[in-house]
Amino acid sequence: MSRSTQSSFGTGKLLRAALYAVLILFAVYYLLPLFVMLVNSVKTLDEIRGGNMMSFPEMFTFEPWLTAWSQAQIGVEPTGLKPYFINSIMMVVPAVAISTGLGALNGYVLTKWRFPGDKIIFGLMLFACFIPFQIVLIPMARVLGMIGLAGTTGGLVLVHVVYGLGFTTLFFRNYYAAFPDELIKAAKMDGAGFWRTFTRILLPSSGPIIVVTVIWQFTNIWNDFLFGASFADFDSMPMTVALNNLVSSSTGVKEYNVHFAGAVLAALPTLIVYIVSGRYFVRGLMAGAVKG
């Protein structure tokens, strides 16, 4: 091995080591809040008051988790976060399913069943992706009141479906744009109609983009606070609003360990989704990029 080759090899190793060091530093910085929440959620309140929130607990206790889940005082009754967790599930699951299904259907129509003005409609739906949440609050509140869904879980589902439809349409439209038109034409020649072509040809090949859309919608809807605080009443309040009420309570003792446990409980579903499906999310984005 020549001296120049050895020198370039050594330089490459140094650059790689420096890159890994920077990445590890950023990872530690990014994960530090999660570490603080986890270690303080299993400490006693007296230990937290003693300072040094970065240290590991001297005595592990899961009492804060039990209190945050089923005993914390959020409203009139000490129900904990459990009923609001269920509210979020009842809101997120149908909203994600409906917005994903409609987005797939829109992407199919806009790419394989073209019609005059389809680009204008797609442009308007794309424009909807950039409308700030605050702009739609008053119009959406009036619409929900007119149709009788104000303060209900169904109203929150409708809000998230409408606001997420632009994103889901964009994802599926870009994915289907490079799907071979010859397969669609062949299906039509064999007698397949609109729905059969969609369900038998396009949907079975849409796994990667469905995963991307579900993760995107699930994360946005679960973490939403503004719509939940604006359009829900006490019985339909989602997890994020309930957690804010728990932390912002001005009565009683500030139980910081319970607050940390509640924050971890609120973040747990999205963490699980990313841990389980994160690689499929990246794979789906790459597939869409290559196809587009």
SEKOL-116982 format. One record per residue (C-alpha): residue number from 1; residue in one letter; x, y, z. Coordinates in nm, 4 decimals. Layout:
<romis>
<romi NUM,"a",<X,Y,Z>>
...
</romis>
This chain:
<romis>
<romi 1,"m",<0.0000,0.0000,0.0000>>
<romi 2,"s",<0.1466,0.3352,-0.1049>>
<romi 3,"r",<0.1962,0.6255,0.1338>>
<romi 4,"s",<-0.0693,0.8376,-0.0406>>
<romi 5,"t",<-0.3218,0.5559,-0.0097>>
<romi 6,"q",<-0.2446,0.5157,0.3599>>
<romi 7,"s",<-0.2796,0.8913,0.4101>>
<romi 8,"s",<-0.6180,0.9084,0.2353>>
<romi 9,"f",<-0.7357,0.6027,0.4290>>
<romi 10,"g",<-0.6350,0.7648,0.7584>>
<romi 11,"t",<-0.8046,1.0919,0.6639>>
<romi 12,"g",<-1.1225,0.9045,0.5775>>
<romi 13,"k",<-1.1233,0.7328,0.9159>>
<romi 14,"l",<-1.0776,1.0654,1.0952>>
<romi 15,"l",<-1.3604,1.2270,0.9008>>
<romi 16,"r",<-1.5874,0.9326,0.9722>>
<romi 17,"a",<-1.5022,0.9423,1.3420>>
<romi 18,"a",<-1.5712,1.3175,1.3532>>
<romi 19,"l",<-1.9035,1.2679,1.1754>>
<romi 20,"y",<-2.0076,0.9951,1.4189>>
<romi 21,"a",<-1.9067,1.2142,1.7127>>
<romi 22,"v",<-2.1231,1.5012,1.5842>>
<romi 23,"l",<-2.4175,1.2664,1.5228>>
<romi 24,"i",<-2.3869,1.1189,1.8716>>
<romi 25,"l",<-2.3744,1.4688,2.0191>>
<romi 26,"f",<-2.6920,1.5696,1.8364>>
<romi 27,"a",<-2.8622,1.2426,1.9367>>
<romi 28,"v",<-2.7788,1.2995,2.3036>>
<romi 29,"y",<-2.9036,1.6577,2.2838>>
<romi 30,"y",<-3.2250,1.5471,2.1129>>
<romi 31,"l",<-3.2930,1.2615,2.3585>>
<romi 32,"l",<-3.2091,1.4621,2.6711>>
<romi 33,"p",<-3.5700,1.5858,2.7328>>
<romi 34,"l",<-3.7000,1.2298,2.7030>>
<romi 35,"f",<-3.4365,1.1126,2.9506>>
<romi 36,"v",<-3.5340,1.3852,3.1972>>
<romi 37,"m",<-3.9024,1.2949,3.1710>>
<romi 38,"l",<-3.8400,0.9234,3.2133>>
<romi 39,"v",<-3.6064,0.9390,3.5136>>
<romi 40,"n",<-3.8185,1.1979,3.6957>>
<romi 41,"s",<-4.1405,1.0093,3.6295>>
<romi 42,"v",<-4.0167,0.7241,3.8501>>
<romi 43,"k",<-3.8867,0.9442,4.1334>>
<romi 44,"t",<-4.0671,1.0471,4.4476>>
<romi 45,"l",<-4.1786,1.4073,4.4734>>
<romi 46,"d",<-3.9420,1.4732,4.7632>>
<romi 47,"e",<-3.6463,1.3539,4.5589>>
<romi 48,"i",<-3.7383,1.5857,4.2699>>
<romi 49,"r",<-3.7675,1.8784,4.5092>>
<romi 50,"g",<-3.4176,1.7997,4.6328>>
<romi 51,"g",<-3.2794,1.9069,4.2940>>
<romi 52,"n",<-3.0543,1.7360,4.0395>>
<romi 53,"m",<-3.3201,1.6341,3.7917>>
<romi 54,"m",<-3.0538,1.4739,3.5715>>
<romi 55,"s",<-2.9657,1.2015,3.8233>>
<romi 56,"f",<-3.1076,0.8523,3.8295>>
<romi 57,"p",<-3.3707,0.7908,4.0989>>
<romi 58,"e",<-3.2554,0.6700,4.4376>>
<romi 59,"m",<-3.5790,0.4744,4.4750>>
<romi 60,"f",<-3.7871,0.3655,4.1775>>
<romi 61,"t",<-4.1615,0.4099,4.2050>>
<romi 62,"f",<-4.4359,0.3678,3.9482>>
<romi 63,"e",<-4.6918,0.5431,4.1631>>
<romi 64,"p",<-4.6705,0.8627,3.9500>>
<romi 65,"w",<-4.7623,0.6590,3.6416>>
<romi 66,"l",<-5.0629,0.5039,3.8123>>
<romi 67,"t",<-5.1709,0.8439,3.9412>>
<romi 68,"a",<-5.1351,1.0085,3.5989>>
<romi 69,"w",<-5.3283,0.7265,3.4316>>
<romi 70,"s",<-5.6250,0.6835,3.6652>>
<romi 71,"q",<-5.6173,0.9163,3.9666>>
<romi 72,"a",<-5.4953,1.2629,3.8665>>
<romi 73,"q",<-5.7374,1.5511,3.9134>>
<romi 74,"i",<-5.8014,1.6945,3.5675>>
<romi 75,"g",<-6.1663,1.7905,3.5850>>
<romi 76,"v",<-6.4321,1.7563,3.8503>>
<romi 77,"e",<-6.3558,1.3889,3.9116>>
<romi 78,"p",<-6.0076,1.2382,3.9688>>
<romi 79,"t",<-6.0171,1.0272,3.6531>>
<romi 80,"g",<-5.6566,1.0621,3.5391>>
<romi 81,"l",<-5.5664,1.0617,3.1711>>
<romi 82,"k",<-5.7315,0.7295,3.0866>>
<romi 83,"p",<-6.0665,0.8595,2.9506>>
<romi 84,"y",<-5.8895,1.1253,2.7424>>
<romi 85,"f",<-5.6499,0.8669,2.6043>>
<romi 86,"i",<-5.9557,0.6725,2.4882>>
<romi 87,"n",<-6.0993,0.9933,2.3379>>
<romi 88,"s",<-5.7796,1.0405,2.1371>>
<romi 89,"i",<-5.7937,0.6821,2.0097>>
<romi 90,"m",<-6.1575,0.7266,1.9058>>
<romi 91,"m",<-6.0582,1.0458,1.7238>>
<romi 92,"v",<-5.7328,0.9347,1.5632>>
<romi 93,"v",<-5.8281,0.5926,1.4228>>
<romi 94,"p",<-6.1279,0.6997,1.2084>>
<romi 95,"a",<-5.9646,1.0291,1.1095>>
<romi 96,"v",<-5.6517,0.8520,0.9845>>
<romi 97,"a",<-5.8493,0.5794,0.8076>>
<romi 98,"i",<-6.0898,0.8192,0.6341>>
<romi 99,"s",<-5.8271,1.0746,0.5301>>
<romi 100,"t",<-5.5971,0.8003,0.3988>>
<romi 101,"g",<-5.8752,0.6349,0.2003>>
<romi 102,"l",<-5.9960,0.9631,0.0510>>
<romi 103,"g",<-5.6390,1.0680,-0.0267>>
<romi 104,"a",<-5.5791,0.7418,-0.2139>>
<romi 105,"l",<-5.9012,0.7872,-0.4077>>
<romi 106,"n",<-5.8146,1.1477,-0.4939>>
<romi 107,"g",<-5.4661,1.0502,-0.6066>>
<romi 108,"y",<-5.6148,0.7777,-0.8268>>
<romi 109,"v",<-5.8648,1.0128,-0.9912>>
<romi 110,"l",<-5.6138,1.2946,-1.0419>>
<romi 111,"t",<-5.3618,1.0680,-1.2162>>
<romi 112,"k",<-5.5549,0.7888,-1.3906>>
<romi 113,"w",<-5.8990,0.9388,-1.4557>>
<romi 114,"r",<-5.8014,1.2842,-1.5747>>
<romi 115,"f",<-6.0709,1.5418,-1.6439>>
<romi 116,"p",<-6.0761,1.9085,-1.7472>>
<romi 117,"g",<-5.9591,2.1239,-1.4586>>
<romi 118,"d",<-5.7927,1.8416,-1.2634>>
<romi 119,"k",<-5.4698,2.0413,-1.2290>>
<romi 120,"i",<-5.6597,2.3390,-1.0885>>
<romi 121,"i",<-5.8308,2.1187,-0.8316>>
<romi 122,"f",<-5.5003,1.9597,-0.7331>>
<romi 123,"g",<-5.3426,2.3039,-0.7036>>
<romi 124,"l",<-5.6220,2.4174,-0.4720>>
<romi 125,"m",<-5.5827,2.1071,-0.2564>>
<romi 126,"l",<-5.2076,2.1623,-0.2485>>
<romi 127,"f",<-5.2677,2.5219,-0.1433>>
<romi 128,"a",<-5.4757,2.3903,0.1479>>
<romi 129,"c",<-5.1614,2.2291,0.2903>>
<romi 130,"f",<-5.0176,2.5749,0.3593>>
<romi 131,"i",<-5.3199,2.7298,0.5310>>
<romi 132,"p",<-5.2370,2.7985,0.8992>>
<romi 133,"f",<-5.4511,2.6309,1.1626>>
<romi 134,"q",<-5.5607,2.9629,1.3109>>
<romi 135,"i",<-5.7276,3.0810,0.9888>>
<romi 136,"v",<-5.9807,2.7959,0.9817>>
<romi 137,"l",<-6.0872,2.8129,1.3476>>
<romi 138,"i",<-6.3839,3.0485,1.3147>>
<romi 139,"p",<-6.5203,2.9082,0.9825>>
<romi 140,"m",<-6.4822,2.5524,1.1099>>
<romi 141,"a",<-6.6529,2.6386,1.4387>>
<romi 142,"r",<-6.9506,2.7817,1.2492>>
<romi 143,"v",<-6.9717,2.4761,1.0237>>
<romi 144,"l",<-6.9555,2.2340,1.3176>>
<romi 145,"g",<-7.2291,2.4300,1.4942>>
<romi 146,"m",<-7.4518,2.4274,1.1854>>
<romi 147,"i",<-7.4265,2.0493,1.1381>>
<romi 148,"g",<-7.4566,1.9711,1.5094>>
<romi 149,"l",<-7.1060,1.8300,1.5645>>
<romi 150,"a",<-6.9658,2.1048,1.7855>>
<romi 151,"g",<-6.7984,1.9685,2.0979>>
<romi 152,"t",<-6.8064,1.6068,1.9803>>
<romi 153,"t",<-6.5482,1.3486,1.8839>>
<romi 154,"g",<-6.7133,1.3231,1.5423>>
<romi 155,"g",<-6.6560,1.6949,1.4922>>
<romi 156,"l",<-6.2859,1.6554,1.5687>>
<romi 157,"v",<-6.2673,1.3647,1.3235>>
<romi 158,"l",<-6.4239,1.5823,1.0529>>
<romi 159,"v",<-6.1843,1.8694,1.1241>>
<romi 160,"h",<-5.8760,1.6478,1.0975>>
<romi 161,"v",<-6.0024,1.4719,0.7854>>
<romi 162,"v",<-6.0665,1.8018,0.6087>>
<romi 163,"y",<-5.7360,1.9556,0.7117>>
<romi 164,"g",<-5.5327,1.6431,0.6344>>
<romi 165,"l",<-5.6924,1.5702,0.2981>>
<romi 166,"g",<-5.4559,1.8023,0.1112>>
<romi 167,"f",<-5.1509,1.6165,0.2449>>
<romi 168,"t",<-5.2868,1.2678,0.1820>>
<romi 169,"t",<-5.3919,1.3632,-0.1706>>
<romi 170,"l",<-5.0450,1.5013,-0.2380>>
<romi 171,"f",<-4.8763,1.1818,-0.1148>>
<romi 172,"f",<-5.0909,0.9454,-0.3220>>
<romi 173,"r",<-5.1025,1.1667,-0.6290>>
<romi 174,"n",<-4.7224,1.1785,-0.6476>>
<romi 175,"y",<-4.7005,0.8034,-0.5870>>
<romi 176,"y",<-4.9570,0.7132,-0.8517>>
<romi 177,"a",<-4.8258,0.9632,-1.1089>>
<romi 178,"a",<-4.5539,0.7244,-1.2290>>
<romi 179,"f",<-4.7671,0.4114,-1.2036>>
<romi 180,"p",<-4.7726,0.2564,-1.5561>>
<romi 181,"d",<-5.0765,0.3764,-1.7470>>
<romi 182,"e",<-5.0576,0.0624,-1.9589>>
<romi 183,"l",<-5.1777,-0.1476,-1.6653>>
<romi 184,"i",<-5.4789,0.0783,-1.6211>>
<romi 185,"k",<-5.5589,0.0638,-1.9940>>
<romi 186,"a",<-5.5235,-0.3149,-1.9930>>
<romi 187,"a",<-5.7587,-0.3406,-1.6975>>
<romi 188,"k",<-6.0153,-0.1249,-1.8791>>
<romi 189,"m",<-5.9866,-0.3453,-2.1891>>
<romi 190,"d",<-6.0544,-0.6493,-1.9693>>
<romi 191,"g",<-6.3722,-0.4882,-1.8459>>
<romi 192,"a",<-6.2525,-0.3539,-1.5125>>
<romi 193,"g",<-6.4347,-0.0414,-1.4072>>
<romi 194,"f",<-6.3405,0.2477,-1.1829>>
<romi 195,"w",<-6.3600,0.0695,-0.8474>>
<romi 196,"r",<-6.2246,-0.2654,-0.9596>>
<romi 197,"t",<-5.9181,-0.1041,-1.1165>>
<romi 198,"f",<-5.8593,0.0897,-0.7980>>
<romi 199,"t",<-5.9037,-0.1978,-0.5544>>
<romi 200,"r",<-5.7393,-0.4747,-0.7594>>
<romi 201,"i",<-5.4446,-0.2932,-0.9200>>
<romi 202,"l",<-5.3490,0.0308,-0.7456>>
<romi 203,"l",<-5.4306,-0.0363,-0.3807>>
<romi 204,"p",<-5.2346,-0.3666,-0.3563>>
<romi 205,"s",<-4.9205,-0.1832,-0.4742>>
<romi 206,"s",<-4.9710,0.1159,-0.2452>>
<romi 207,"g",<-4.8287,-0.0340,0.0747>>
<romi 208,"p",<-4.5271,0.1990,0.1103>>
<romi 209,"i",<-4.7218,0.5214,0.0581>>
<romi 210,"i",<-5.0053,0.4024,0.2836>>
<romi 211,"v",<-4.7526,0.3544,0.5645>>
<romi 212,"v",<-4.6134,0.7047,0.5047>>
<romi 213,"t",<-4.9604,0.8585,0.5066>>
<romi 214,"v",<-5.0768,0.6717,0.8170>>
<romi 215,"i",<-4.7667,0.7687,1.0164>>
<romi 216,"w",<-4.7913,1.1313,0.9024>>
<romi 217,"q",<-5.1589,1.1622,0.9842>>
<romi 218,"f",<-5.1386,0.9684,1.3093>>
<romi 219,"t",<-4.8556,1.1863,1.4387>>
<romi 220,"n",<-5.0188,1.5156,1.3397>>
<romi 221,"i",<-5.3630,1.4274,1.4740>>
<romi 222,"w",<-5.2434,1.2699,1.7982>>
<romi 223,"n",<-5.0129,1.5626,1.8796>>
<romi 224,"d",<-5.2659,1.8306,1.7851>>
<romi 225,"f",<-5.3614,2.0698,2.0625>>
<romi 226,"l",<-5.5226,2.3697,1.8927>>
<romi 227,"f",<-5.8167,2.1904,1.7310>>
<romi 228,"g",<-5.8787,1.9860,2.0444>>
<romi 229,"a",<-5.8790,2.2942,2.2651>>
<romi 230,"s",<-6.1015,2.4854,2.0209>>
<romi 231,"f",<-6.3631,2.2291,1.9154>>
<romi 232,"a",<-6.3890,1.9719,2.1980>>
<romi 233,"d",<-6.5914,1.9881,2.5141>>
<romi 234,"f",<-6.5032,1.8131,2.8383>>
<romi 235,"d",<-6.6447,1.4742,2.7321>>
<romi 236,"s",<-6.4570,1.4683,2.3987>>
<romi 237,"m",<-6.1324,1.6303,2.5147>>
<romi 238,"p",<-5.8240,1.4633,2.3603>>
<romi 239,"m",<-5.5105,1.3594,2.5458>>
<romi 240,"t",<-5.3048,1.6686,2.4683>>
<romi 241,"v",<-5.5648,1.9083,2.6071>>
<romi 242,"a",<-5.6119,1.6960,2.9192>>
<romi 243,"l",<-5.2357,1.6890,2.9747>>
<romi 244,"n",<-5.2218,2.0671,2.9478>>
<romi 245,"n",<-5.5014,2.0964,3.2043>>
<romi 246,"l",<-5.3174,1.8582,3.4352>>
<romi 247,"v",<-4.9894,2.0501,3.4164>>
<romi 248,"s",<-5.1537,2.3944,3.4296>>
<romi 249,"s",<-5.3726,2.3190,3.7309>>
<romi 250,"s",<-5.3436,2.5951,3.9908>>
<romi 251,"t",<-5.4906,2.3984,4.2806>>
<romi 252,"g",<-5.3183,2.1525,4.5126>>
<romi 253,"v",<-4.9540,2.0459,4.5174>>
<romi 254,"k",<-4.7549,2.0507,4.1951>>
<romi 255,"e",<-4.6767,1.6829,4.1462>>
<romi 256,"y",<-4.3961,1.7095,3.8935>>
<romi 257,"n",<-4.3386,1.3357,3.8797>>
<romi 258,"v",<-4.7033,1.2872,3.7821>>
<romi 259,"h",<-4.6691,1.5572,3.5168>>
<romi 260,"f",<-4.3624,1.3860,3.3697>>
<romi 261,"a",<-4.5401,1.0494,3.3695>>
<romi 262,"g",<-4.8413,1.2052,3.1974>>
<romi 263,"a",<-4.6191,1.3621,2.9318>>
<romi 264,"v",<-4.4567,1.0259,2.8586>>
<romi 265,"l",<-4.7985,0.8579,2.8408>>
<romi 266,"a",<-4.9139,1.1228,2.5919>>
<romi 267,"a",<-4.6041,1.0745,2.3757>>
<romi 268,"l",<-4.5986,0.6943,2.3984>>
<romi 269,"p",<-4.8280,0.6111,2.1017>>
<romi 270,"t",<-4.6290,0.8210,1.8546>>
<romi 271,"l",<-4.3021,0.6812,1.9907>>
<romi 272,"i",<-4.4314,0.3275,1.9413>>
<romi 273,"v",<-4.5494,0.4056,1.5877>>
<romi 274,"y",<-4.2093,0.5453,1.4896>>
<romi 275,"i",<-4.0152,0.2648,1.6565>>
<romi 276,"v",<-4.2239,-0.0019,1.4859>>
<romi 277,"s",<-4.2751,0.1645,1.1474>>
<romi 278,"g",<-3.9953,0.4192,1.1170>>
<romi 279,"r",<-3.7977,0.2226,0.8612>>
<romi 280,"y",<-4.1108,0.1719,0.6501>>
<romi 281,"f",<-4.1722,0.5470,0.6645>>
<romi 282,"v",<-3.8295,0.6185,0.5139>>
<romi 283,"r",<-3.8728,0.3379,0.2635>>
<romi 284,"g",<-4.2096,0.4742,0.1554>>
<romi 285,"l",<-4.0736,0.8257,0.1126>>
<romi 286,"m",<-3.7866,0.6934,-0.0985>>
<romi 287,"a",<-4.0260,0.4875,-0.3105>>
<romi 288,"g",<-4.2413,0.7936,-0.3714>>
<romi 289,"a",<-3.9362,1.0017,-0.4589>>
<romi 290,"v",<-3.8084,0.7458,-0.7096>>
<romi 291,"k",<-4.1509,0.6933,-0.8659>>
<romi 292,"g",<-4.2227,1.0664,-0.8825>>
</romis>
